[in-house]
Amino acid sequence: MSAAKPLVNEITQYLEQLNPQQQKAVLGVVKSFVQEEDWWKDKKYMAEMDKRFTEMESGKVKGFTLDEAENKVRHSYKNMKRKKQ
């Protein structure tokens, strides 16, 4: 436990520098780590994922590659920057 003490102190120092809204966001992230569960055991979630996978395999829904998604985000970001100018 003594090895974790410097880490806890460092985290505490950063938290003190955040405004309340930022602290709330960090709390949400921390809670999500603590509340992680075995998603593959959730029958409702797995049924939804199976449905989506089947739709993509059949061609009913078009998927996107990571490159396509990144390019779209970059394009949108450039357009957003142009509109601000």
Secondary structure, DSSP 4 states (H G I P E B T S, - for coil): -TTHHHHHHHHHHHHHTS-HHHHHHHHHHHHHHHT---GGG-HHHHHHHHHHHHHHHHTSS----HHHHHHHHHHHHHHHHHHH-
